[in-house]
């Protein structure tokens, strides 16, 4: 199975995952 990163759906998914990850990391840093 080949996934092209040019697909808007894949890019949107990766962008959302990255945003959630960075947001969680920032929150964790703030609480510590």
Beta strands, then each sheet from edge to edge (+ up, - down):
end
